[in-house]
């Protein structure tokens, strides 16, 4: 699999994949999101755990690998909920949702992130990269339908 596709003639998009793992508790729906590390990212928005697709790797495998690498959480059941294209960069993100394992205890498992947490969906909507927020809507539709 190539790391880029064309969405418009001559426009190459980097391909990335990640997960939106969730759990439902007494306080409602929470999702697992990460914050990128580094001083230059102090004010950067949070993200779903994600990363670039390696040669020969499918999107779901990438999503599982990146989630484990960044949060230490192994995704179990996943369902594809489509992709979004970043509005300011040439990147397409493919997202997979699923319930987090009951014993999931996310932690920063990679130098790439400085925080990995379950966050109430209302708070996640404020923290998450604006281009990734549609994934939250898709998750809520998936759970209600």
N, C-alpha and C positions, 0 to 999 in steps of 0.2 A: 504494500500500500504506500502510496506517495504521501509526503507530508504537506502537500498543497493541492488544491483543486481550483478550478476556475468557476467563479460565480457570475462574472461578467467577462466579456472578451478581454483578454490580456490581464485580468486581475487574478493574481494567485492568492489563495487563502491558506494560511497555516492551519493544520487540523489538530485540535486538542480535544480531549475527552475527560469527563469527570463524573462524580456522583453527587447526588443530593440525598444523603441518608437521613432518615427521620426517626423520631420516636414520639409516641404519644403518652403523656403522663398526666398526673393530677393537675399540673399547670398548663396542660394543652400540648399543642404540636410544637416540637423543636427540631431544628435541622443542624447538621454538622457542617460548619464552615471553618475556613482557615484565613489567617492574616499573613501576608508575605513578610519575610524578615528583611532586615537591613535598614540603616538610617534613612536612606532615600525613600523607603516605603512606610515611614512612620505614620503619615497621613493617608496612605493608600487605602482604597476600599478592600473589604474582605472578599473572599472568593469561595466557590465550591472547590473541594480538592480536585485538581485537574492537572493535565500535562500534555505535552506533545506526543503524538502517535509515532512509535518506532516503526522502522521498515518491517513489513510483514506482520504487523500487529493489527488486530481489529479494534474498533472503538471501545467495545465493552471491556476487552482485556486491558486496554490502556487505562480506562476509568478505574478498574479494580486495582491495577498496579499502582497508579498514582495515589489513590486513596490510602492504600496500605503504606506506601512510602512516606506520605506526608502526615498521616494521623495515627498510624499503627492499628487502624481498624480494618478488618477484612470484611468486605461487602459480601452478603449472601445472595438473596433474591434481588434481581435488578430488572427493571423495565425501562426501555428507551422512551424518552419523552421529547425527542427531537433535538434541534440545534438552534443556536443563535449566532449571528455574526456581530462582532464588535463594530460599533459605529465609527471608531477612530483608528482602528488598526486592521490589518488584514489577517484576522483570525476567526475561525469558526469553532465553536465549542459544542460538542455532542454531549448530552447529559442523560444519565441513567439514574432512576430513583429506586429506592427500596428501603425497607425497615432496617434500622441498625440492629446488629446483634444485641441481645438482651444484656450481655456483659460488656458492651463496648465502653472503653475508657480512653477517649482520644487523648493523644499527647503529641508534642512536636517531635515527629520521628525523622525529620529531615532539616537540614540547614535552610531549606527554602521557606519554611514557615516559622513564625515565632509564637503563634497561638493556633490552637485547634480545639474548638469547643462546640457543644450543642447550645444553640441559641434559640429562644422563642421566636417563632416565625415573624411576629410583628417587629421584633428587634432586628432580625435578619434582613427584613425588607429595608431597613435604614442603613445597615452596615454593608450589605452586599453591593458589588460593582453594579452600577445602574443597568448595564447591558445584560447582566445575569438575572435580574429580578423577574423576568418572565418565567424562569424555571420555578419560582415559588408559586406563581399562579397555576402553572401546569401541574405541580404536585398537588395543590389543593383540589383542582378539578379531578385528578386521578383518585384522590382519596374520597371525594364526595360522590363519584360516579360509580 
